[in-house]
């Protein structure tokens, strides 16, 4: 992340990103890029070594990126975010989700 004037990291910019909405609660997520997915995999490998995570704990970590942060609906049920979803999400955290293009409803 790039540093801002405060010395803290700035949030990623979501320009030209695929935004998805959970049909159950309306929470908006952004689809992770290949690079973000690779970084998540590296982080999981590090955590597994450092804390000796069991296979079950590793699966829980990975599952967090395949479901809605708010209501835990599966990412396979997500749809493309519409203008009303984005209006509702304005000023709120938009969270990452790991999906394949064919996994979302249009």
Secondary structure as UniProt FT lines:
FT   TURN            5..6
FT   TURN            15..16
FT   STRAND          19..21
FT   TURN            23..25
FT   STRAND          28..31
FT   HELIX           34..51
FT   HELIX           55..63
FT   HELIX           64..66
FT   TURN            69..71
FT   HELIX           75..77
FT   STRAND          79..80
FT   HELIX           83..89
FT   TURN            90..91
FT   STRAND          95..97
FT   HELIX           101..103
//
